[in-house]
Amino acid sequence: TIDPELALDLAFRYRLDLQTWRDLVDDFSRKVDVARNNLLGDLDLILANNLPTDPTQAQSGLDFTPGDNEFAASLIFSMPLDRVTEDLQLRQAQIFLEQSKRQYFQRRDDAAVQVRQSARGIETSQFSLVIQEKNVQAAMNRQAAIDAAPDRATARDRTEAVDQLRRAQDSLDNARKNLQV
């Protein structure tokens, strides 16, 4: 039994090409977040420690006196006044995000069409298999009827019945192959 909705759900979940496109959309979404963050002000904390050592010794060791150490700290805040480049980068990231979403939905629609066509192909192959089985049965019945009354059938009738049975069996084999493919 073919359930087209289940087939679509499985295709959307497990097709690697769609997973790749979903990941690309996520990547572009993160790039938009980074570009939006670049528009904000910058706050930098700078810490420095200067510890003089004796240049005449190969190793200084840990024998320090409290007055030898110099420590400095600074906090720098940059206002987001002129962020034209960052604004353009944000806009470009948003455009790329929308393009990737459109491409993902296009690929998803293409995959849905392929899945529906495949489901219809399976249903068609199943129907063809049933018909070919009935054709084989009809050819066997015709041959049995000729065998039951051999005096009413000509050699041509027998040959045609055998040929019809052979063609019906070939068609049945093709229908099985198509269903499997």
Buried (B, 14 or more C-beta within 10 A) or exposed (E): EEEBEEBBEEBBEEBEEBEEBBEBBEEBBEBBEEBBEBEEEEEEEEEEEEEEEEEEEEEEEEEEEEEEEEEEEEEEEEEEEEBEEBBEBBEEBBEBBEEBBEEBEEBBEEBBEEBBEBBEBBBEBBEBBEEBBEBBEEBBEBBEEBEEEEEEBEEEBBEBBBEBBEEBBEBBEBBBEBBEE
